[in-house]
Amino acid sequence: MKVFEKLFTQQESIPEKGIEAAVAVMRSGRLHRYNTLPGEKSETDLLEIEFADYLGVPYALACSSGGYALHIAMRAAGLQSGDKVLCNAFTLAPVPGAIHNSGGVPVLVDVADDFCIDLDDLEAKAVESGAKFFMLSHMRGHLADMDRIMDICQRHNLFLIEDCAHTMGASWNGVKSGTFGDIACFSTQTYKHINSGEGGFLTTRHADVMARAIMYSGSYMLFDHHFAGPPKEVFDQIRYDTPNYSGRMDNLRAAILRPQLANLDTQCGRWNQRYSVLESTLAACPAIDVPVRPDAETFVGSSIQFSLPGFGAEQIVQVVKHCGERGVVLKWFGNAEPADYTSRYDSWRYIQDMPKLPNTEQILATLLDIRIPLTFSEDDCQLIAEIIVDVVRECQQ
Ligand SMILES: Cc1ncc(COP(=O)(O)O)c(C=O)c1O
């Protein structure tokens, strides 16, 4: 019997250059982002400049986590307590959590067969709810048709916040994920595309939005020490009415992120080689459905999703169990009981007037997911795919 022995939780080590830079920060004692010598740019300053440059946007703010970036994004967008915010029903808990944290009320939108947000339901809910904010999760790296999304946003006057936790490095028709919306948020938590344990970014083209985000993030009155931020005058309009909700990035984490960012595109290529090994073996099994990715989408295959149409809940439980016994960790997004990092929408019971979403439940009922850490080789991915196919065949009988 084939068994896989590596851990699904093991990441690659931090590049030596990052370790050296982190040690230099520790030796200097200047870990706080604003603790600089005259004329010096801190590691956090440099990271922000480099991230803005990578994305091709004027403004970037590094902060303490992706969830924190989403939270202050809502506030910087001007959300008032009780305002409705459209968001994917298929996402992870930090997304509705960030909306709740900012005083917003999530309006959950169905998932479609391609695992992206359902654009017909989005439009219907935009009309029905009258929401003016839309937090779009590019969940598990799947980019919805961004041309249609932008058209819907324009027609319904929606302020778009992209949650790019899973799409750093991805693009749609050559346009980078994170440059479509009014604001984009990224995570650098360990399982994301660059790893600082915890961390995140907020990016935007709007000077006033970035000025508010910088104030919220805890800049004290050092807001003019941002080199990927707007000019000082922009802060004059907002500095007295924008509270400090401290959530800064520090120089230690910035130091380890900078060399990873410089190598991001190479890493994305390595993820995609692994993804395609898994995809081809899984898709060849008639019981397994792997969504065909649109030509317009350049995704980052740091995880793979597939479904087992026709499998009942009990069979899915068996597939997860037997794969687990052979060392292959599958996540089941349809599980009624929240487990591990995964929770179904109806477990976020703090959401007011929780809708029943039968379409979403039906799609999630057979949706399985695996992480693809770069510590796995292509041979490892082949073995994982073969184990999954064997188990699916056994459980089908
Ligand atoms: C889809 C999605 N959005 C946002 C976040 C929030 O990121 P962080 O963990 O950095 O707060 C995560 C983290 O897992 C996520 O998966």
PDBQT file of the ligand as one rigid body, heavy atoms in Angstrom, charges set to zero:
ROOT
HETATM    1  C1  LIG A 401      -8.775  33.747   2.347  1.00  0.00    +0.000 C 
HETATM    2  C2  LIG A 401      -8.028  34.389   3.482  1.00  0.00    +0.000 A 
HETATM    3  N1  LIG A 401      -8.189  35.691   3.694  1.00  0.00    +0.000 NA
HETATM    4  C3  LIG A 401      -7.560  36.329   4.708  1.00  0.00    +0.000 A 
HETATM    5  C4  LIG A 401      -6.720  35.650   5.565  1.00  0.00    +0.000 A 
HETATM    6  C5  LIG A 401      -6.115  36.403   6.707  1.00  0.00    +0.000 C 
HETATM    7  O1  LIG A 401      -4.773  36.331   6.789  1.00  0.00    +0.000 OA
HETATM    8  P1  LIG A 401      -4.009  36.341   8.203  1.00  0.00    +0.000 P 
HETATM    9  O2  LIG A 401      -3.943  34.937   8.683  1.00  0.00    +0.000 OA
HETATM   10  O3  LIG A 401      -2.676  36.909   7.829  1.00  0.00    +0.000 OA
HETATM   11  O4  LIG A 401      -4.775  37.238   9.108  1.00  0.00    +0.000 OA
HETATM   12  C6  LIG A 401      -6.516  34.290   5.372  1.00  0.00    +0.000 A 
HETATM   13  C7  LIG A 401      -5.611  33.531   6.261  1.00  0.00    +0.000 C 
HETATM   14  O5  LIG A 401      -5.649  32.343   6.363  1.00  0.00    +0.000 OA
HETATM   15  C8  LIG A 401      -7.189  33.633   4.305  1.00  0.00    +0.000 A 
HETATM   16  O6  LIG A 401      -7.012  32.341   4.082  1.00  0.00    +0.000 OA
ENDROOT
TORSDOF 0
